[in-house]
Amino acid sequence: MEVITYNVEGIEIEFVKKSEDDSEADRQKMALAFKAIREKSGMNRKDFAEWLGIPYRTMQEWELGRRVMPEYVLRLIAYKVLNEKRKKRD
C-alpha cells in the first residue's frame, strides 16, 4: 500500500491506496476528496446537497465511493466552497 497526495483546487487530500486496481484507487480518491471538501464547507450532507442543488442520494453515493463523479465536477465544487469561504472572510 502507498500513500498518495491529491490536490483539488488547493485542498490537499492524503489517502492510502488500498488496491492495485487503478479504477478502484480513483474511486477511493474521489470519494475522500469530495468528503474533505464537504467537511471544509462545515455543512452536513443534507445541507451541502441542498446548497449545491445536487440530489442528496447522488451526493451520498459520491461520498461513499459507490459512484464516481467526473473530476471537473469535483473541481467546480471545490472552487465554489473555497470562494464562499473567501467571501465570508472579506
Buried (B, 14 or more C-beta within 10 A) or exposed (E): EEEBEBEBBEBEBEBEBEEEEEEEBBBBBBBBBBBBBBEEBEBEEEEBBEBBEBEEEEBBBBBEBEBBBEEEBBBBBBBBBBEEEEEEEE
